[in-house]
């Protein structure tokens, strides 16, 4: 009969095997309970990001915002810039239509100064002005007529 392994060797081997088994079971548990990426959620996030970008691009294409941004750059000698930022994470519904809530700011090294707030559809095709002073939502035409936004840059 061959000699038997010592009991300490057996204990070491048994302990090692038990540790490996515990590690494998732990890894399996973690893998099964780890958050999984859902392709549908990732695709929806990409669509939302693209729509937000479309809305910002449409807003920045307005002649008023182009003029404001150029004016801010010129007057500040490049120290300040015009910027459009999302001002609320959720979309706002006006007359059954969803809009991104965006604002145009003068962005200086010290602070950001609000010039105007807007509502823009995700496709960028419809833009409204969120007149916070009167708590009204105005069409671009009405805003242009009543507020004369180009006068902001013509005066200075």
Buried (B, 14 or more C-beta within 10 A) or exposed (E): EEEEEEEEEEEEEEEEEEEEEEEEEEEEEEEEEEEEEEEEEEEEEEEEEEBBEBBBEBBBEBEBBEBBBEBBBEEBEEEBBBBBEEBEEEBBEBEEEEBBBBBBBBBEEEEBEEBBBBBBBBEBEBBBBBBEEEEEBBEBEBBBEEBEBBEBBEEE
